[in-house]
Amino acid sequence: MHMDDAGRSAKFGSGRIWGLIMRLAGLFLAGVTLLAILVVGLFFVLPVMLIGGIALHFYLRRRLRQARQRSWDGAIDAEYTVIERR
């Protein structure tokens, strides 16, 4: 009977080591995943957003300048629809 207890405790001890290794591997993979997300966000997403924001700023500035110049013509700029009646 004593051998069974020794076998179980050895098996339980090695199971505990494997559980610890699996937890450490999971934590390592989670850290690597978060690091990859951070690197992608920092080096790809952030520059694209900055370039897009700068481009949008210049585009809107140009459109507003064009709209201001058109308003000085004295003409009313509007869209209209012609409805024919028979």
TITIKE-37815 format. One record per atom (N, C-alpha, C, O): residue number from 1; chain; atom name; x, y, z. Coordinates in Angstrom, 2 decimals. Atoms other than C-alpha are relative to their C-alpha. Layout:
<doses>
{dose NUM; A; CA; {X; Y; Z}},
...
</doses>
This chain:
<doses>
{dose 1; A; N; {0.80; -1.19; 0.00}},
{dose 1; A; CA; {0.00; 0.00; 0.00}},
{dose 1; A; C; {0.85; 1.26; 0.00}},
{dose 1; A; O; {0.48; 2.30; -0.54}},
{dose 2; A; N; {-0.89; -1.14; -0.05}},
{dose 2; A; CA; {2.83; 2.27; 0.65}},
{dose 2; A; C; {0.54; 0.36; -1.38}},
{dose 2; A; O; {0.81; 1.53; -1.65}},
{dose 3; A; N; {-0.49; -0.26; 1.34}},
{dose 3; A; CA; {4.02; 1.89; -2.95}},
{dose 3; A; C; {-1.03; 0.77; -0.83}},
{dose 3; A; O; {-0.66; 1.61; -1.66}},
{dose 4; A; N; {1.03; -0.72; 0.75}},
{dose 4; A; CA; {0.70; 3.09; -4.31}},
{dose 4; A; C; {0.03; 1.48; 0.36}},
{dose 4; A; O; {-0.09; 2.34; -0.51}},
{dose 5; A; N; {-0.06; -1.40; -0.42}},
{dose 5; A; CA; {0.95; 6.26; -2.26}},
{dose 5; A; C; {1.22; 0.69; -0.60}},
{dose 5; A; O; {1.14; 1.84; -1.02}},
{dose 6; A; N; {-1.20; -0.58; 0.58}},
{dose 6; A; CA; {4.48; 6.83; -3.48}},
{dose 6; A; C; {-0.19; 0.25; -1.49}},
{dose 6; A; O; {0.24; 1.27; -2.02}},
{dose 7; A; N; {0.26; -0.16; 1.43}},
{dose 7; A; CA; {3.39; 6.31; -7.08}},
{dose 7; A; C; {-0.93; 1.16; -0.27}},
{dose 7; A; O; {-0.73; 1.92; -1.22}},
{dose 8; A; N; {0.94; -1.10; 0.17}},
{dose 8; A; CA; {0.50; 8.71; -6.70}},
{dose 8; A; C; {0.66; 1.34; 0.27}},
{dose 8; A; O; {0.42; 2.30; -0.47}},
{dose 9; A; N; {-0.63; -1.28; -0.33}},
{dose 9; A; CA; {2.61; 11.41; -5.08}},
{dose 9; A; C; {1.00; 0.38; -1.09}},
{dose 9; A; O; {1.16; 1.56; -1.40}},
{dose 10; A; N; {-0.93; -0.31; 1.09}},
{dose 10; A; CA; {5.22; 11.10; -7.82}},
{dose 10; A; C; {-0.78; 0.46; -1.23}},
{dose 10; A; O; {-0.40; 1.40; -1.92}},
{dose 11; A; N; {0.81; -0.39; 1.15}},
{dose 11; A; CA; {2.52; 11.26; -10.44}},
{dose 11; A; C; {-0.61; 1.38; 0.23}},
{dose 11; A; O; {-0.67; 2.19; -0.70}},
{dose 12; A; N; {0.60; -1.29; -0.34}},
{dose 12; A; CA; {0.88; 14.20; -8.67}},
{dose 12; A; C; {1.03; 1.11; -0.10}},
{dose 12; A; O; {0.73; 2.21; -0.55}},
{dose 13; A; N; {-1.07; -1.00; 0.07}},
{dose 13; A; CA; {4.22; 16.02; -8.40}},
{dose 13; A; C; {0.36; 0.34; -1.43}},
{dose 13; A; O; {0.54; 1.51; -1.76}},
{dose 14; A; N; {-0.34; -0.27; 1.40}},
{dose 14; A; CA; {5.02; 15.63; -12.08}},
{dose 14; A; C; {-1.15; 0.72; -0.70}},
{dose 14; A; O; {-0.94; 1.54; -1.58}},
{dose 15; A; N; {1.16; -0.70; 0.56}},
{dose 15; A; CA; {1.47; 16.72; -12.93}},
{dose 15; A; C; {0.01; 1.47; 0.38}},
{dose 15; A; O; {-0.39; 2.34; -0.40}},
{dose 16; A; N; {-0.07; -1.38; -0.44}},
{dose 16; A; CA; {2.01; 19.83; -10.89}},
{dose 16; A; C; {1.06; 0.76; -0.79}},
{dose 16; A; O; {0.87; 1.93; -1.12}},
{dose 17; A; N; {-1.05; -0.65; 0.79}},
{dose 17; A; CA; {5.22; 20.58; -12.79}},
{dose 17; A; C; {-0.50; 0.29; -1.41}},
{dose 17; A; O; {-0.26; 1.37; -1.95}},
{dose 18; A; N; {0.53; -0.23; 1.34}},
{dose 18; A; CA; {3.48; 20.11; -16.14}},
{dose 18; A; C; {-1.04; 1.12; 0.01}},
{dose 18; A; O; {-1.09; 1.92; -0.93}},
{dose 19; A; N; {0.98; -1.09; -0.12}},
{dose 19; A; CA; {0.66; 22.39; -14.97}},
{dose 19; A; C; {0.68; 1.35; 0.08}},
{dose 19; A; O; {0.23; 2.32; -0.53}},
{dose 20; A; N; {-0.76; -1.24; -0.12}},
{dose 20; A; CA; {3.19; 25.04; -14.01}},
{dose 20; A; C; {0.62; 0.39; -1.34}},
{dose 20; A; O; {0.60; 1.55; -1.73}},
{dose 21; A; N; {-0.61; -0.27; 1.31}},
{dose 21; A; CA; {4.97; 24.71; -17.35}},
{dose 21; A; C; {-1.06; 0.50; -0.98}},
{dose 21; A; O; {-0.81; 1.43; -1.75}},
{dose 22; A; N; {1.08; -0.43; 0.90}},
{dose 22; A; CA; {1.64; 25.02; -19.20}},
{dose 22; A; C; {-0.46; 1.42; 0.33}},
{dose 22; A; O; {-0.74; 2.21; -0.58}},
{dose 23; A; N; {0.38; -1.36; -0.38}},
{dose 23; A; CA; {0.71; 28.12; -17.22}},
{dose 23; A; C; {1.03; 1.01; -0.45}},
{dose 23; A; O; {0.69; 2.07; -0.97}},
{dose 24; A; N; {-1.07; -0.90; 0.43}},
{dose 24; A; CA; {4.07; 29.71; -17.92}},
{dose 24; A; C; {-0.02; 0.14; -1.53}},
{dose 24; A; O; {0.18; 1.24; -2.05}},
{dose 25; A; N; {0.08; -0.07; 1.46}},
{dose 25; A; CA; {3.73; 28.83; -21.62}},
{dose 25; A; C; {-1.19; 0.87; -0.42}},
{dose 25; A; O; {-1.08; 1.65; -1.37}},
{dose 26; A; N; {1.17; -0.83; 0.30}},
{dose 26; A; CA; {0.25; 30.40; -21.66}},
{dose 26; A; C; {0.27; 1.47; 0.26}},
{dose 26; A; O; {-0.10; 2.32; -0.55}},
{dose 27; A; N; {-0.35; -1.39; -0.29}},
{dose 27; A; CA; {1.52; 33.56; -20.00}},
{dose 27; A; C; {0.98; 0.55; -1.03}},
{dose 27; A; O; {0.86; 1.70; -1.46}},
{dose 28; A; N; {-0.97; -0.42; 1.01}},
{dose 28; A; CA; {4.42; 33.70; -22.44}},
{dose 28; A; C; {-0.70; 0.30; -1.33}},
{dose 28; A; O; {-0.41; 1.31; -1.97}},
{dose 29; A; N; {0.72; -0.22; 1.26}},
{dose 29; A; CA; {2.10; 33.33; -25.44}},
{dose 29; A; C; {-0.90; 1.24; 0.07}},
{dose 29; A; O; {-1.02; 1.98; -0.91}},
{dose 30; A; N; {0.83; -1.20; -0.16}},
{dose 30; A; CA; {-0.24; 35.99; -24.06}},
{dose 30; A; C; {0.87; 1.26; -0.10}},
{dose 30; A; O; {0.48; 2.24; -0.72}},
{dose 31; A; N; {-0.91; -1.14; 0.08}},
{dose 31; A; CA; {2.71; 38.35; -23.62}},
{dose 31; A; C; {0.48; 0.25; -1.41}},
{dose 31; A; O; {0.55; 1.40; -1.85}},
{dose 32; A; N; {-0.45; -0.15; 1.39}},
{dose 32; A; CA; {3.98; 37.69; -27.14}},
{dose 32; A; C; {-1.14; 0.55; -0.87}},
{dose 32; A; O; {-0.90; 1.38; -1.74}},
{dose 33; A; N; {1.15; -0.49; 0.76}},
{dose 33; A; CA; {0.48; 38.27; -28.53}},
{dose 33; A; C; {-0.23; 1.48; 0.25}},
{dose 33; A; O; {-0.43; 2.25; -0.69}},
{dose 34; A; N; {0.17; -1.41; -0.32}},
{dose 34; A; CA; {0.11; 41.58; -26.70}},
{dose 34; A; C; {1.12; 0.85; -0.59}},
{dose 34; A; O; {0.88; 1.96; -1.07}},
{dose 35; A; N; {-1.13; -0.71; 0.59}},
{dose 35; A; CA; {3.57; 42.63; -27.84}},
{dose 35; A; C; {-0.16; 0.15; -1.51}},
{dose 35; A; O; {0.15; 1.20; -2.07}},
{dose 36; A; N; {0.22; -0.06; 1.45}},
{dose 36; A; CA; {2.72; 41.80; -31.47}},
{dose 36; A; C; {-1.08; 1.02; -0.33}},
{dose 36; A; O; {-0.94; 1.78; -1.29}},
{dose 37; A; N; {1.06; -0.98; 0.22}},
{dose 37; A; CA; {-0.50; 43.82; -31.24}},
{dose 37; A; C; {0.53; 1.42; 0.19}},
{dose 37; A; O; {0.20; 2.32; -0.58}},
{dose 38; A; N; {-0.59; -1.30; -0.27}},
{dose 38; A; CA; {1.43; 46.74; -29.77}},
{dose 38; A; C; {0.91; 0.44; -1.15}},
{dose 38; A; O; {0.83; 1.59; -1.59}},
{dose 39; A; N; {-0.93; -0.33; 1.09}},
{dose 39; A; CA; {4.10; 46.62; -32.50}},
{dose 39; A; C; {-0.77; 0.33; -1.27}},
{dose 39; A; O; {-0.45; 1.31; -1.95}},
{dose 40; A; N; {0.81; -0.26; 1.19}},
{dose 40; A; CA; {1.52; 46.42; -35.30}},
{dose 40; A; C; {-0.71; 1.34; 0.13}},
{dose 40; A; O; {-0.72; 2.14; -0.81}},
{dose 41; A; N; {0.69; -1.27; -0.20}},
{dose 41; A; CA; {-0.46; 49.28; -33.81}},
{dose 41; A; C; {0.93; 1.19; -0.06}},
{dose 41; A; O; {0.57; 2.23; -0.60}},
{dose 42; A; N; {-0.94; -1.12; -0.06}},
{dose 42; A; CA; {2.59; 51.44; -33.25}},
{dose 42; A; C; {0.65; 0.29; -1.34}},
{dose 42; A; O; {0.81; 1.46; -1.70}},
{dose 43; A; N; {-0.76; -0.21; 1.22}},
{dose 43; A; CA; {4.37; 50.91; -36.55}},
{dose 43; A; C; {-0.83; -0.02; -1.28}},
{dose 43; A; O; {-0.34; 0.41; -2.32}},
{dose 44; A; N; {0.81; 0.03; 1.21}},
{dose 44; A; CA; {1.48; 50.37; -38.99}},
{dose 44; A; C; {-1.26; 0.86; 0.14}},
{dose 44; A; O; {-1.51; 1.72; -0.71}},
{dose 45; A; N; {1.29; -0.70; -0.13}},
{dose 45; A; CA; {-1.84; 51.71; -37.69}},
{dose 45; A; C; {0.20; 1.47; 0.32}},
{dose 45; A; O; {-0.44; 2.32; -0.29}},
{dose 46; A; N; {-0.20; -1.39; -0.40}},
{dose 46; A; CA; {-0.58; 54.89; -36.02}},
{dose 46; A; C; {0.52; 0.87; -1.15}},
{dose 46; A; O; {-0.03; 1.95; -1.37}},
{dose 47; A; N; {-0.43; -0.84; 1.13}},
{dose 47; A; CA; {1.40; 56.18; -39.05}},
{dose 47; A; C; {-1.07; 0.17; -1.08}},
{dose 47; A; O; {-1.20; 1.26; -1.65}},
{dose 48; A; N; {1.07; -0.12; 1.00}},
{dose 48; A; CA; {-1.51; 55.42; -41.41}},
{dose 48; A; C; {-1.04; 1.00; 0.47}},
{dose 48; A; O; {-1.53; 1.80; -0.32}},
{dose 49; A; N; {0.98; -0.95; -0.53}},
{dose 49; A; CA; {-3.88; 57.33; -39.13}},
{dose 49; A; C; {0.55; 1.43; -0.02}},
{dose 49; A; O; {-0.19; 2.37; -0.33}},
{dose 50; A; N; {-0.59; -1.35; 0.04}},
{dose 50; A; CA; {-1.47; 60.27; -38.86}},
{dose 50; A; C; {0.03; 0.55; -1.42}},
{dose 50; A; O; {-0.32; 1.71; -1.64}},
{dose 51; A; N; {-0.04; -0.45; 1.40}},
{dose 51; A; CA; {-0.98; 60.46; -42.63}},
{dose 51; A; C; {-1.41; 0.31; -0.50}},
{dose 51; A; O; {-1.62; 1.31; -1.19}},
{dose 52; A; N; {1.38; -0.25; 0.40}},
{dose 52; A; CA; {-4.73; 60.17; -43.18}},
{dose 52; A; C; {-0.56; 1.28; 0.62}},
{dose 52; A; O; {-1.27; 2.03; -0.04}},
{dose 53; A; N; {0.47; -1.22; -0.67}},
{dose 53; A; CA; {-5.43; 62.91; -40.64}},
{dose 53; A; C; {0.60; 1.25; -0.62}},
{dose 53; A; O; {-0.10; 2.26; -0.80}},
{dose 54; A; N; {-0.65; -1.16; 0.63}},
{dose 54; A; CA; {-2.90; 65.26; -42.22}},
{dose 54; A; C; {-0.59; 0.23; -1.39}},
{dose 54; A; O; {-0.85; 1.38; -1.76}},
{dose 55; A; N; {0.59; -0.13; 1.33}},
{dose 55; A; CA; {-4.28; 64.55; -45.70}},
{dose 55; A; C; {-1.43; 0.55; 0.08}},
{dose 55; A; O; {-1.80; 1.40; -0.72}},
{dose 56; A; N; {1.36; -0.50; -0.18}},
{dose 56; A; CA; {-7.85; 65.14; -44.48}},
{dose 56; A; C; {0.01; 1.48; 0.35}},
{dose 56; A; O; {-0.84; 2.24; -0.12}},
{dose 57; A; N; {-0.11; -1.41; -0.39}},
{dose 57; A; CA; {-6.79; 68.43; -42.91}},
{dose 57; A; C; {0.24; 0.87; -1.23}},
{dose 57; A; O; {-0.45; 1.87; -1.41}},
{dose 58; A; N; {-0.30; -0.79; 1.18}},
{dose 58; A; CA; {-5.29; 69.73; -46.17}},
{dose 58; A; C; {-1.15; -0.03; -1.01}},
{dose 58; A; O; {-1.43; 0.97; -1.66}},
{dose 59; A; N; {1.14; 0.12; 0.92}},
{dose 59; A; CA; {-8.25; 68.44; -48.23}},
{dose 59; A; C; {-1.13; 0.92; 0.44}},
{dose 59; A; O; {-1.69; 1.66; -0.37}},
{dose 60; A; N; {1.09; -0.86; -0.49}},
{dose 60; A; CA; {-10.80; 70.17; -46.00}},
{dose 60; A; C; {0.36; 1.48; -0.09}},
{dose 60; A; O; {-0.49; 2.31; -0.37}},
{dose 61; A; N; {-0.44; -1.39; 0.11}},
{dose 61; A; CA; {-8.75; 73.35; -45.95}},
{dose 61; A; C; {-0.16; 0.52; -1.43}},
{dose 61; A; O; {-0.61; 1.64; -1.64}},
{dose 62; A; N; {0.13; -0.38; 1.40}},
{dose 62; A; CA; {-8.67; 73.41; -49.75}},
{dose 62; A; C; {-1.46; 0.14; -0.40}},
{dose 62; A; O; {-1.83; 1.08; -1.11}},
{dose 63; A; N; {1.43; -0.08; 0.33}},
{dose 63; A; CA; {-12.40; 72.70; -50.01}},
{dose 63; A; C; {-0.65; 1.24; 0.61}},
{dose 63; A; O; {-1.48; 1.89; -0.03}},
{dose 64; A; N; {0.56; -1.20; -0.62}},
{dose 64; A; CA; {-13.24; 75.48; -47.55}},
{dose 64; A; C; {0.46; 1.26; -0.72}},
{dose 64; A; O; {-0.31; 2.20; -0.87}},
{dose 65; A; N; {-0.52; -1.15; 0.73}},
{dose 65; A; CA; {-11.02; 77.91; -49.44}},
{dose 65; A; C; {-0.75; 0.14; -1.33}},
{dose 65; A; O; {-1.09; 1.25; -1.73}},
{dose 66; A; N; {0.76; -0.06; 1.25}},
{dose 66; A; CA; {-12.77; 76.99; -52.70}},
{dose 66; A; C; {-1.43; 0.46; 0.25}},
{dose 66; A; O; {-1.97; 1.23; -0.55}},
{dose 67; A; N; {1.38; -0.41; -0.31}},
{dose 67; A; CA; {-16.19; 77.41; -51.07}},
{dose 67; A; C; {-0.06; 1.48; 0.32}},
{dose 67; A; O; {-1.01; 2.15; -0.07}},
{dose 68; A; N; {-0.04; -1.42; -0.32}},
{dose 68; A; CA; {-15.21; 80.85; -49.73}},
{dose 68; A; C; {0.15; 0.83; -1.27}},
{dose 68; A; O; {-0.49; 1.88; -1.40}},
{dose 69; A; N; {-0.20; -0.75; 1.25}},
{dose 69; A; CA; {-14.04; 81.98; -53.18}},
{dose 69; A; C; {-1.27; -0.01; -0.84}},
{dose 69; A; O; {-1.59; 0.99; -1.48}},
{dose 70; A; N; {1.23; 0.09; 0.77}},
{dose 70; A; CA; {-17.26; 80.79; -54.81}},
{dose 70; A; C; {-1.09; 0.89; 0.59}},
{dose 70; A; O; {-1.92; 1.43; -0.16}},
{dose 71; A; N; {1.06; -0.79; -0.63}},
{dose 71; A; CA; {-19.43; 82.64; -52.29}},
{dose 71; A; C; {0.16; 1.49; -0.31}},
{dose 71; A; O; {-0.81; 2.23; -0.17}},
{dose 72; A; N; {-0.21; -1.42; 0.33}},
{dose 72; A; CA; {-17.89; 86.00; -53.34}},
{dose 72; A; C; {-0.50; 0.34; -1.40}},
{dose 72; A; O; {-0.54; 1.51; -1.76}},
{dose 73; A; N; {0.49; -0.27; 1.34}},
{dose 73; A; CA; {-19.27; 85.62; -56.88}},
{dose 73; A; C; {-1.35; 0.72; 0.00}},
{dose 73; A; O; {-1.71; 1.33; -1.01}},
{dose 74; A; N; {1.31; -0.63; -0.08}},
{dose 74; A; CA; {-22.64; 86.91; -55.75}},
{dose 74; A; C; {-1.11; -0.90; -0.51}},
{dose 74; A; O; {-2.28; -0.52; -0.45}},
{dose 75; A; N; {1.01; 0.92; 0.50}},
{dose 75; A; CA; {-24.44; 83.92; -57.27}},
{dose 75; A; C; {-0.36; -1.01; 1.08}},
{dose 75; A; O; {0.48; -1.38; 1.91}},
{dose 76; A; N; {0.43; 1.02; -0.96}},
{dose 76; A; CA; {-26.45; 81.46; -55.25}},
{dose 76; A; C; {0.27; -1.36; -0.62}},
{dose 76; A; O; {-0.23; -1.68; -1.69}},
{dose 77; A; N; {-0.35; 1.33; 0.48}},
{dose 77; A; CA; {-25.04; 78.00; -55.67}},
{dose 77; A; C; {-0.95; -1.00; 0.64}},
{dose 77; A; O; {-0.86; -1.28; 1.84}},
{dose 78; A; N; {0.98; 0.94; -0.55}},
{dose 78; A; CA; {-27.88; 75.51; -55.29}},
{dose 78; A; C; {-0.32; -1.05; -1.06}},
{dose 78; A; O; {-0.15; -0.83; -2.26}},
{dose 79; A; N; {0.45; 1.03; 0.91}},
{dose 79; A; CA; {-29.10; 72.30; -56.80}},
{dose 79; A; C; {-1.52; 0.09; -0.11}},
{dose 79; A; O; {-2.21; 0.39; 0.86}},
{dose 80; A; N; {1.43; -0.06; 0.18}},
{dose 80; A; CA; {-32.54; 72.18; -58.27}},
{dose 80; A; C; {-0.45; -1.16; -0.89}},
{dose 80; A; O; {0.35; -1.77; -1.60}},
{dose 81; A; N; {0.59; 1.07; 0.78}},
{dose 81; A; CA; {-34.86; 69.67; -59.86}},
{dose 81; A; C; {-1.13; 0.57; -0.85}},
{dose 81; A; O; {-1.99; 1.30; -0.35}},
{dose 82; A; N; {1.05; -0.47; 0.90}},
{dose 82; A; CA; {-37.03; 70.39; -62.88}},
{dose 82; A; C; {-1.08; -1.07; -0.05}},
{dose 82; A; O; {-0.80; -2.23; -0.36}},
{dose 83; A; N; {1.14; 0.92; 0.04}},
{dose 83; A; CA; {-40.48; 68.79; -62.66}},
{dose 83; A; C; {-0.88; 0.45; -1.15}},
{dose 83; A; O; {-1.39; 1.57; -1.17}},
{dose 84; A; N; {0.84; -0.33; 1.16}},
{dose 84; A; CA; {-42.38; 68.70; -65.91}},
{dose 84; A; C; {-1.45; -0.36; 0.31}},
{dose 84; A; O; {-1.75; -1.44; 0.82}},
{dose 85; A; N; {1.42; 0.25; -0.16}},
{dose 85; A; CA; {-46.15; 69.02; -65.77}},
{dose 85; A; C; {-0.63; -0.08; -1.37}},
{dose 85; A; O; {-0.34; 0.74; -2.23}},
{dose 86; A; N; {0.65; 0.16; 1.31}},
{dose 86; A; CA; {-48.28; 67.82; -68.67}},
{dose 86; A; C; {-1.46; 0.31; 0.07}},
{dose 86; A; O; {-2.16; 0.24; -0.94}},
</doses>
